[in-house]
């Protein structure tokens, strides 16, 4: 049987699912696209499917450690922040 060569975000167990008020912290390695889906790919091999509107917000922070908080706030379902960054 031939083994398929799939990207990490297509392999079982590598896709993160965040529920409201769950957080994930990791270094953003890449932003991947597959058909109409977009993913944050992290250095540890994990991936998180994200809505397209978040792509422009994170292009400049690739290779940076970030925290992603899932919420139940309409219009702010994901809050993304550089780790170590403070609000002023």
N, CA, C and O atoms as a GROMACS GRO file, in nm:
protein
  352
    1UNK      N    1   0.083  -0.118   0.000
    1UNK     CA    2   0.000   0.000   0.000
    1UNK      C    3   0.088   0.125   0.000
    1UNK      O    4   0.179   0.137   0.082
    2UNK      N    5   0.062   0.216  -0.092
    2UNK     CA    6   0.142   0.338  -0.106
    2UNK      C    7   0.102   0.441  -0.001
    2UNK      O    8  -0.016   0.471   0.017
    3UNK      N    9   0.202   0.496   0.068
    3UNK     CA   10   0.177   0.598   0.169
    3UNK      C   11   0.168   0.734   0.102
    3UNK      O   12   0.254   0.770   0.022
    4UNK      N   13   0.065   0.810   0.136
    4UNK     CA   14   0.048   0.944   0.080
    4UNK      C   15   0.141   1.041   0.151
    4UNK      O   16   0.163   1.032   0.272
    5UNK      N   17   0.194   1.135   0.075
    5UNK     CA   18   0.278   1.240   0.132
    5UNK      C   19   0.190   1.362   0.156
    5UNK      O   20   0.168   1.442   0.065
    6UNK      N   21   0.139   1.376   0.277
    6UNK     CA   22   0.048   1.486   0.311
    6UNK      C   23   0.120   1.590   0.394
    6UNK      O   24   0.213   1.560   0.468
    7UNK      N   25   0.076   1.714   0.379
    7UNK     CA   26   0.127   1.821   0.464
    7UNK      C   27   0.082   1.792   0.608
    7UNK      O   28  -0.016   1.721   0.631
    8UNK      N   29   0.156   1.849   0.705
    8UNK     CA   30   0.124   1.821   0.845
    8UNK      C   31  -0.019   1.856   0.882
    8UNK      O   32  -0.082   1.783   0.958
    9UNK      N   33  -0.072   1.968   0.828
    9UNK     CA   34  -0.207   2.008   0.867
    9UNK      C   35  -0.313   1.916   0.809
    9UNK      O   36  -0.431   1.927   0.844
   10UNK      N   37  -0.274   1.824   0.721
   10UNK     CA   38  -0.368   1.728   0.665
   10UNK      C   39  -0.361   1.594   0.738
   10UNK      O   40  -0.440   1.504   0.709
   11UNK      N   41  -0.268   1.578   0.829
   11UNK     CA   42  -0.250   1.453   0.900
   11UNK      C   43  -0.330   1.453   1.030
   11UNK      O   44  -0.333   1.555   1.099
   12UNK      N   45  -0.392   1.342   1.064
   12UNK     CA   46  -0.469   1.334   1.188
   12UNK      C   47  -0.382   1.364   1.309
   12UNK      O   48  -0.266   1.321   1.316
   13UNK      N   49  -0.436   1.439   1.405
   13UNK     CA   50  -0.364   1.468   1.527
   13UNK      C   51  -0.280   1.594   1.523
   13UNK      O   52  -0.234   1.639   1.628
   14UNK      N   53  -0.260   1.650   1.408
   14UNK     CA   54  -0.178   1.770   1.397
   14UNK      C   55  -0.261   1.897   1.391
   14UNK      O   56  -0.208   2.006   1.408
   15UNK      N   57  -0.390   1.884   1.369
   15UNK     CA   58  -0.477   2.001   1.357
   15UNK      C   59  -0.530   2.039   1.494
   15UNK      O   60  -0.596   1.959   1.561
   16UNK      N   61  -0.502   2.162   1.537
   16UNK     CA   62  -0.551   2.212   1.664
   16UNK      C   63  -0.696   2.256   1.651
   16UNK      O   64  -0.736   2.312   1.549
   17UNK      N   65  -0.773   2.230   1.752
   17UNK     CA   66  -0.911   2.278   1.759
   17UNK      C   67  -0.924   2.354   1.890
   17UNK      O   68  -0.919   2.295   1.998
   18UNK      N   69  -0.940   2.485   1.880
   18UNK     CA   70  -0.956   2.568   1.999
   18UNK      C   71  -1.103   2.599   2.019
   18UNK      O   72  -1.172   2.642   1.927
   19UNK      N   73  -1.150   2.576   2.139
   19UNK     CA   74  -1.286   2.612   2.178
   19UNK      C   75  -1.281   2.745   2.251
   19UNK      O   76  -1.173   2.792   2.288
   20UNK      N   77  -1.395   2.806   2.272
   20UNK     CA   78  -1.399   2.937   2.337
   20UNK      C   79  -1.318   2.937   2.466
   20UNK      O   80  -1.335   2.851   2.552
   21UNK      N   81  -1.233   3.034   2.478
   21UNK     CA   82  -1.149   3.062   2.593
   21UNK      C   83  -1.035   2.962   2.611
   21UNK      O   84  -0.980   2.947   2.720
   22UNK      N   85  -1.000   2.893   2.502
   22UNK     CA   86  -0.879   2.810   2.502
   22UNK      C   87  -0.770   2.887   2.428
   22UNK      O   88  -0.797   2.963   2.335
   23UNK      N   89  -0.646   2.867   2.472
   23UNK     CA   90  -0.532   2.940   2.416
   23UNK      C   91  -0.427   2.842   2.366
   23UNK      O   92  -0.410   2.733   2.421
   24UNK      N   93  -0.357   2.884   2.262
   24UNK     CA   94  -0.242   2.808   2.213
   24UNK      C   95  -0.128   2.907   2.195
   24UNK      O   96  -0.148   3.016   2.141
   25UNK      N   97  -0.008   2.869   2.239
   25UNK     CA   98   0.110   2.953   2.223
   25UNK      C   99   0.212   2.874   2.143
   25UNK      O  100   0.244   2.759   2.175
   26UNK      N  101   0.263   2.936   2.038
   26UNK     CA  102   0.364   2.871   1.956
   26UNK      C  103   0.428   2.970   1.860
   26UNK      O  104   0.382   3.084   1.847
   27UNK      N  105   0.533   2.925   1.793
   27UNK     CA  106   0.603   3.009   1.696
   27UNK      C  107   0.542   2.986   1.558
   27UNK      O  108   0.544   2.874   1.507
   28UNK      N  109   0.489   3.092   1.500
   28UNK     CA  110   0.424   3.085   1.369
   28UNK      C  111   0.530   3.067   1.261
   28UNK      O  112   0.608   3.158   1.234
   29UNK      N  113   0.533   2.949   1.200
   29UNK     CA  114   0.633   2.918   1.098
   29UNK      C  115   0.587   2.956   0.959
   29UNK      O  116   0.668   2.998   0.876
   30UNK      N  117   0.458   2.941   0.931
   30UNK     CA  118   0.409   2.965   0.796
   30UNK      C  119   0.258   2.984   0.798
   30UNK      O  120   0.190   2.947   0.893
   31UNK      N  121   0.210   3.042   0.691
   31UNK     CA  122   0.066   3.053   0.667
   31UNK      C  123   0.040   2.972   0.542
   31UNK      O  124   0.088   3.005   0.434
   32UNK      N  125  -0.036   2.866   0.556
   32UNK     CA  126  -0.059   2.774   0.446
   32UNK      C  127  -0.201   2.786   0.394
   32UNK      O  128  -0.294   2.818   0.468
   33UNK      N  129  -0.216   2.760   0.264
   33UNK     CA  130  -0.349   2.760   0.203
   33UNK      C  131  -0.370   2.628   0.132
   33UNK      O  132  -0.281   2.576   0.066
   34UNK      N  133  -0.490   2.573   0.147
   34UNK     CA  134  -0.527   2.448   0.083
   34UNK      C  135  -0.671   2.463   0.037
   34UNK      O  136  -0.762   2.463   0.120
   35UNK      N  137  -0.693   2.476  -0.092
   35UNK     CA  138  -0.825   2.505  -0.148
   35UNK      C  139  -0.877   2.634  -0.087
   35UNK      O  140  -0.812   2.738  -0.101
   36UNK      N  141  -0.990   2.632  -0.020
   36UNK     CA  142  -1.044   2.754   0.040
   36UNK      C  143  -1.015   2.762   0.190
   36UNK      O  144  -1.074   2.845   0.259
   37UNK      N  145  -0.927   2.677   0.240
   37UNK     CA  146  -0.892   2.675   0.382
   37UNK      C  147  -0.757   2.743   0.402
   37UNK      O  148  -0.668   2.733   0.317
   38UNK      N  149  -0.741   2.812   0.515
   38UNK     CA  150  -0.615   2.872   0.552
   38UNK      C  151  -0.573   2.818   0.689
   38UNK      O  152  -0.656   2.790   0.774
   39UNK      N  153  -0.442   2.803   0.707
   39UNK     CA  154  -0.389   2.745   0.829
   39UNK      C  155  -0.269   2.824   0.879
   39UNK      O  156  -0.190   2.876   0.800
   40UNK      N  157  -0.257   2.834   1.010
   40UNK     CA  158  -0.132   2.876   1.071
   40UNK      C  159  -0.055   2.748   1.094
   40UNK      O  160  -0.106   2.656   1.158
   41UNK      N  161   0.066   2.740   1.045
   41UNK     CA  162   0.153   2.625   1.069
   41UNK      C  163   0.260   2.668   1.170
   41UNK      O  164   0.327   2.770   1.151
   42UNK      N  165   0.274   2.591   1.276
   42UNK     CA  166   0.366   2.625   1.384
   42UNK      C  167   0.492   2.539   1.377
   42UNK      O  168   0.491   2.432   1.317
   43UNK      N  169   0.599   2.588   1.439
   43UNK     CA  170   0.728   2.517   1.436
   43UNK      C  171   0.720   2.378   1.496
   43UNK      O  172   0.798   2.291   1.457
   44UNK      N  173   0.628   2.355   1.589
   44UNK     CA  174   0.618   2.222   1.651
   44UNK      C  175   0.538   2.123   1.567
   44UNK      O  176   0.513   2.010   1.609
   45UNK      N  177   0.498   2.165   1.446
   45UNK     CA  178   0.426   2.077   1.356
   45UNK      C  179   0.275   2.086   1.368
   45UNK      O  180   0.204   2.027   1.287
   46UNK      N  181   0.225   2.157   1.466
   46UNK     CA  182   0.080   2.174   1.482
   46UNK      C  183   0.030   2.277   1.380
   46UNK      O  184   0.106   2.360   1.330
   47UNK      N  185  -0.098   2.272   1.352
   47UNK     CA  186  -0.160   2.367   1.260
   47UNK      C  187  -0.298   2.404   1.314
   47UNK      O  188  -0.363   2.325   1.383
   48UNK      N  189  -0.341   2.526   1.282
   48UNK     CA  190  -0.471   2.577   1.325
   48UNK      C  191  -0.541   2.636   1.204
   48UNK      O  192  -0.488   2.726   1.139
   49UNK      N  193  -0.660   2.585   1.174
   49UNK     CA  194  -0.738   2.641   1.063
   49UNK      C  195  -0.793   2.776   1.106
   49UNK      O  196  -0.846   2.790   1.216
   50UNK      N  197  -0.781   2.874   1.018
   50UNK     CA  198  -0.822   3.010   1.053
   50UNK      C  199  -0.908   3.072   0.944
   50UNK      O  200  -0.896   3.034   0.827
   51UNK      N  201  -0.995   3.166   0.978
   51UNK     CA  202  -1.070   3.240   0.878
   51UNK      C  203  -0.975   3.329   0.796
   51UNK      O  204  -0.874   3.377   0.848
   52UNK      N  205  -1.006   3.350   0.670
   52UNK     CA  206  -0.921   3.426   0.579
   52UNK      C  207  -0.894   3.568   0.627
   52UNK      O  208  -0.787   3.623   0.597
   53UNK      N  209  -0.986   3.629   0.699
   53UNK     CA  210  -0.967   3.769   0.739
   53UNK      C  211  -0.850   3.789   0.836
   53UNK      O  212  -0.809   3.903   0.859
   54UNK      N  213  -0.796   3.682   0.893
   54UNK     CA  214  -0.684   3.695   0.986
   54UNK      C  215  -0.548   3.692   0.916
   54UNK      O  216  -0.446   3.722   0.978
   55UNK      N  217  -0.545   3.655   0.789
   55UNK     CA  218  -0.419   3.640   0.717
   55UNK      C  219  -0.338   3.770   0.716
   55UNK      O  220  -0.220   3.768   0.749
   56UNK      N  221  -0.400   3.880   0.678
   56UNK     CA  222  -0.326   4.006   0.668
   56UNK      C  223  -0.273   4.053   0.803
   56UNK      O  224  -0.170   4.120   0.808
   57UNK      N  225  -0.341   4.018   0.911
   57UNK     CA  226  -0.297   4.060   1.045
   57UNK      C  227  -0.168   3.993   1.089
   57UNK      O  228  -0.098   4.045   1.176
   58UNK      N  229  -0.134   3.879   1.031
   58UNK     CA  230  -0.020   3.804   1.083
   58UNK      C  231   0.095   3.787   0.984
   58UNK      O  232   0.198   3.729   1.020
   59UNK      N  233   0.080   3.836   0.864
   59UNK     CA  234   0.188   3.818   0.766
   59UNK      C  235   0.322   3.870   0.816
   59UNK      O  236   0.426   3.810   0.790
   60UNK      N  237   0.320   3.982   0.886
   60UNK     CA  238   0.446   4.043   0.933
   60UNK      C  239   0.499   3.979   1.060
   60UNK      O  240   0.608   4.016   1.105
   61UNK      N  241   0.428   3.886   1.121
   61UNK     CA  242   0.478   3.824   1.244
   61UNK      C  243   0.514   3.677   1.228
   61UNK      O  244   0.521   3.603   1.326
   62UNK      N  245   0.538   3.634   1.103
   62UNK     CA  246   0.587   3.498   1.083
   62UNK      C  247   0.721   3.483   1.155
   62UNK      O  248   0.797   3.578   1.166
   63UNK      N  249   0.747   3.364   1.202
   63UNK     CA  250   0.869   3.331   1.277
   63UNK      C  251   0.875   3.405   1.411
   63UNK      O  252   0.983   3.432   1.464
   64UNK      N  253   0.758   3.436   1.465
   64UNK     CA  254   0.746   3.502   1.594
   64UNK      C  255   0.659   3.416   1.684
   64UNK      O  256   0.566   3.351   1.637
   65UNK      N  257   0.690   3.414   1.811
   65UNK     CA  258   0.608   3.341   1.907
   65UNK      C  259   0.481   3.421   1.934
   65UNK      O  260   0.487   3.538   1.970
   66UNK      N  261   0.366   3.356   1.915
   66UNK     CA  262   0.237   3.423   1.932
   66UNK      C  263   0.146   3.342   2.025
   66UNK      O  264   0.164   3.222   2.044
   67UNK      N  265   0.049   3.412   2.080
   67UNK     CA  266  -0.057   3.349   2.158
   67UNK      C  267  -0.187   3.371   2.083
   67UNK      O  268  -0.215   3.482   2.037
   68UNK      N  269  -0.266   3.266   2.071
   68UNK     CA  270  -0.396   3.274   2.005
   68UNK      C  271  -0.501   3.233   2.106
   68UNK      O  272  -0.495   3.123   2.161
   69UNK      N  273  -0.596   3.320   2.130
   69UNK     CA  274  -0.704   3.293   2.223
   69UNK      C  275  -0.835   3.287   2.145
   69UNK      O  276  -0.871   3.383   2.076
   70UNK      N  277  -0.905   3.175   2.154
   70UNK     CA  278  -1.037   3.162   2.093
   70UNK      C  279  -1.140   3.218   2.190
   70UNK      O  280  -1.134   3.192   2.310
   71UNK      N  281  -1.235   3.296   2.137
   71UNK     CA  282  -1.338   3.354   2.222
   71UNK      C  283  -1.477   3.324   2.165
   71UNK      O  284  -1.490   3.267   2.057
   72UNK      N  285  -1.578   3.364   2.239
   72UNK     CA  286  -1.714   3.355   2.188
   72UNK      C  287  -1.770   3.495   2.163
   72UNK      O  288  -1.891   3.515   2.160
   73UNK      N  289  -1.680   3.592   2.144
   73UNK     CA  290  -1.720   3.730   2.118
   73UNK      C  291  -1.743   3.748   1.968
   73UNK      O  292  -1.650   3.726   1.890
   74UNK      N  293  -1.862   3.786   1.926
   74UNK     CA  294  -1.887   3.804   1.782
   74UNK      C  295  -1.791   3.908   1.721
   74UNK      O  296  -1.774   4.017   1.775
   75UNK      N  297  -1.731   3.871   1.611
   75UNK     CA  298  -1.636   3.958   1.544
   75UNK      C  299  -1.495   3.951   1.598
   75UNK      O  300  -1.403   4.008   1.539
   76UNK      N  301  -1.476   3.883   1.709
   76UNK     CA  302  -1.342   3.866   1.770
   76UNK      C  303  -1.325   3.721   1.814
   76UNK      O  304  -1.289   3.693   1.928
   77UNK      N  305  -1.351   3.631   1.722
   77UNK     CA  306  -1.344   3.488   1.755
   77UNK      C  307  -1.203   3.442   1.787
   77UNK      O  308  -1.184   3.348   1.864
   78UNK      N  309  -1.103   3.508   1.728
   78UNK     CA  310  -0.963   3.478   1.758
   78UNK      C  311  -0.892   3.607   1.795
   78UNK      O  312  -0.901   3.707   1.723
   79UNK      N  313  -0.821   3.605   1.907
   79UNK     CA  314  -0.738   3.718   1.945
   79UNK      C  315  -0.593   3.670   1.934
   79UNK      O  316  -0.556   3.568   1.991
   80UNK      N  317  -0.512   3.746   1.859
   80UNK     CA  318  -0.375   3.706   1.832
   80UNK      C  319  -0.281   3.814   1.883
   80UNK      O  320  -0.300   3.933   1.858
   81UNK      N  321  -0.178   3.769   1.957
   81UNK     CA  322  -0.085   3.866   2.016
   81UNK      C  323   0.054   3.805   2.019
   81UNK      O  324   0.070   3.685   2.041
   82UNK      N  325   0.155   3.888   1.996
   82UNK     CA  326   0.292   3.843   2.013
   82UNK      C  327   0.315   3.813   2.160
   82UNK      O  328   0.271   3.889   2.246
   83UNK      N  329   0.384   3.704   2.189
   83UNK     CA  330   0.415   3.669   2.327
   83UNK      C  331   0.520   3.767   2.380
   83UNK      O  332   0.620   3.793   2.314
   84UNK      N  333   0.495   3.819   2.499
   84UNK     CA  334   0.584   3.917   2.560
   84UNK      C  335   0.544   4.059   2.529
   84UNK      O  336   0.598   4.153   2.588
   85UNK      N  337   0.449   4.077   2.437
   85UNK     CA  338   0.400   4.210   2.403
   85UNK      C  339   0.304   4.256   2.510
   85UNK      O  340   0.227   4.176   2.562
   86UNK      N  341   0.307   4.384   2.545
   86UNK     CA  342   0.215   4.438   2.645
   86UNK      C  343   0.131   4.548   2.583
   86UNK      O  344   0.175   4.616   2.490
   87UNK      N  345   0.012   4.566   2.636
   87UNK     CA  346  -0.074   4.677   2.593
   87UNK      C  347  -0.026   4.804   2.663
   87UNK      O  348   0.009   4.803   2.781
   88UNK      N  349  -0.025   4.912   2.587
   88UNK     CA  350   0.017   5.039   2.647
   88UNK      C  351  -0.093   5.140   2.637
   88UNK      O  352  -0.077   5.253   2.682
   0.00000   0.00000   0.00000
